[in-house]
Amino acid sequence: MARKSNITAISKVIAYALIIIMIACFIGFLSYYTNGFTSGFTTFYVEYNTEIYNGNHTGLELNPKGQSRFDVKYPLSFLSKNELKGYTVKIIPNADKDFDFKINGMDYSFNAEADLTSGFDIEYDEGYFLISNNFTPASVLKKIYSGKSVEVPEPTNADYFTMIITSYNGESVVNISFHRYVAVEGIELHPGGITV
């Protein structure tokens, strides 16, 4: 009888331990797919440099050399009967960062541009895309308006661009405002101040 109660007690301890482990796994699962409980449940996200992006993000700085890889993920695709894949990428001006530029001597507003995607070098693959990091606002506009005279002010490290990544069915969208890192090329000292 004592032996039977020991087995029952051990079974209860193991059962409680398994329940606690299952609860911890469930909380971890929810935490991962809600970005640390800071957003709704994620069924679509973009990963860049091990960071997960869902919803709206600003301040992404891309390295000025090479390419940047963005992985497009459907974390719950194993639950779907249909294969979840596909996405679209569109790059537009960041509404918060406007400037005027000239095309053939006429003034235009950067934010009036509807789509800047064709000004970027983007390579698409099934589960990711690559953006060439050799862009500036001037190079993007010159590529879009090739054959015309384009004058653009010097860039700063501002998020001039917003990348819109949309899921295959259009129901989920990730917006990432970004810029390419612009290094300081020199500092000049003048009696009246410093020029960077």
Secondary structure, 3 states (H helix, E strand, C coil): CHHHHHHHHHHHHHHHHHHHHHHHHHHHHHHHHCCCCCCCCCCCEEEECCEEECEEEEEEEECCCCEEEEEEECCCHHHCCCCCCCEEEEEEECCCCCCEEEECCEEEEHHHCCCCHHHCCEEECCCEEEEECCCCHHHHHHHHCCCCCEECCCCCCCCCEEEEEEECCCCCEEEEEEEECCCCCCCEEECCEEEC
